[in-house]
Amino acid sequence: MIETLRRRLTDDRGDVPGWVLITLMTAGLVILIWGLAGPALSGVFDQAIGRVTGF
C-alpha cells in the first residue's frame, strides 16, 4: 500500500487527457470571444488611433 502511494506521488506523467481538454476548451473560448468581440474591438481601436493621429 505504501509502495503504491509512493509510486503515485512520484509519477510525473501527469493528467494528459485533462490538459488536452483544458487546452482545447480554452482555444474554443478564445475563438468564440474573438469572433463576437473582434469587430467591436477593431472599431474601438480605429477610433482611438484616429483621435491620436487627428484623422
N, C-alpha and C positions, 0 to 999 in steps of 0.2 A: 504494500500500500504506500509506504513512504517512497519507495523507488518510483512508483507511478507518478506520484505528486512531484517528485524532483524532476522527472522527465518532462512533465507538462510545464513546469516553471522555467526550465532551461531550453525548451523548444522554441527556436527563433523563426519558424516558418511563417507564423502569423496567420491571420484570417484573410487569405487571398480573395475568396469569393465575396466577402463582406466589403473589402476595399474596392474591388471592381464595381460592385453595386453602388457604393457611395460615389465613386468617380463618375460613373455613367449618369447617376441621378443629378449630380452637380452640373455636369455638362448639359444635360437636358434643361435644367432650370436656367442656366446662363443663356442658352439658345432661345428659350421661351421669353425670358425677360428682355433680351436684346431685340427680339422680333417685335415685342409690344412697345417697348420704350425707345427703340432706336430712332425712329423718325422724330419723336418729340425732343429727344436729346440733341439730335442733329440741328433742329431748328433753334434750340436754346444756344447751342454753340455758335451757329452762324450769326445769331442776333448779338451775342456778346462780342464776337470778333468785329462785327460791323460797328458796334459802339466804340470799340477801342481804336479802330482804324479811321473812323469817321465816314465810312461809306454807307 
